[in-house]
Amino acid sequence: YTYTPKSANSKIIVEYGNLYDITGDSGNGLDKFESSITIGGTMVAKRHQQFPNAAGSGTRGSTLFPICGGIDNAALTPRVINITLTRINGDDTVQFYSAFFDAFMKITEISL
């Protein structure tokens, strides 16, 4: 998504969330995922979720979504916002539900 700031002296905050399921099991070792937000190529937020192959090994780490991050802004030029999900390790898959069901992206700009 491309966002054009309204102020040349501000903080841009991005919040993103959605409903997702991770399918599979950790029988083949560690399954690990990472979500992130970048604004203009700068990473402003990162979350991890992992499933070790061990007894009692539910999810370990923060969950992937919701995620929130911000960056200082000093220009009126458009900023590209990327929300990414990466499988770091393992063979599990992620299913996202339809956007109308439970997905959001909120951009807040606070003029300083």
Secondary structure as GFF3:
##gff-version 3
##sequence-region A 1 112
A	DSSP	beta_strand	2	3	.	.	.	ID=ss1
A	DSSP	beta_strand	10	18	.	.	.	ID=ss2
A	DSSP	beta_strand	20	23	.	.	.	ID=ss3
A	DSSP	beta_strand	31	39	.	.	.	ID=ss4
A	DSSP	beta_strand	42	51	.	.	.	ID=ss5
A	DSSP	beta_strand	67	73	.	.	.	ID=ss6
A	DSSP	beta_strand	79	89	.	.	.	ID=ss7
A	DSSP	beta_strand	93	96	.	.	.	ID=ss8
A	DSSP	alpha_helix	99	102	.	.	.	ID=ss9
A	DSSP	beta_strand	103	111	.	.	.	ID=ss10
###
